[in-house]
Amino acid sequence: MSSKTRTALSRRALVCASLALLTGVAGCQVQPLYGEKTHTRQMMASIAFSPAGDRVGQAVRNRLIFLAAGGQGEPAHPAYNVDLNVSSQTTEVLRDSYGDTNTAQRIVVSANYILRKAPEGTVLKIGHREAVALADIPTQQFAKLRAIRDAQDRAADELAELITADLAAVLNRGK
């Protein structure tokens, strides 16, 4: 067999393999997470979240409710419950040149959560996520408190987005 024939055969095999992959013969099915066929939006809208313990936990909870239900609020009869435990930690990152005041801080908002089916309490997912936000710390006391609060809010929003993606993936997989 000549090298031209081998090259032609290998090209044909490559084209056939590519067509097989494109037509789905390989068994891999990729579909949108929030597609109409998956009913993920309806399942996400049927999640209830546990009460929060502090301001940062309430910020995470509020954002989760908004993301899960699309702004409609919590369901009256939830099909799923999420037990949420949120904590926030602030650490100094950078000191000024004199070493007596912080000029930057790192805010870490973390959450442990458990997704359960509402009627029977079956655990579907146990997870932990965290989000980090940095804050420039001015010398004025009120501005310092406001900078830390704004960083906590940014981290809380990011954390809620991560948890929402986790919950949607689990509900979509278990349908």
Buried (B, 14 or more C-beta within 10 A) or exposed (E): EEEEEEEEEEEEEEEEEEEEEEEEEEEEEEEEEEEEEBEBBEBBBBBBBBEBEEEBBBBBBBBBBBBBBEEEEBBEEBBBBBEBBBBBEBEEBEEEEEEEEBBBBBBBBBBBBBBBBBEEEEEBBEBEBBBBBBBEBEEEEEEBEEBBBEBBBBBBBBBBBBBBEBBBEBBBEEE
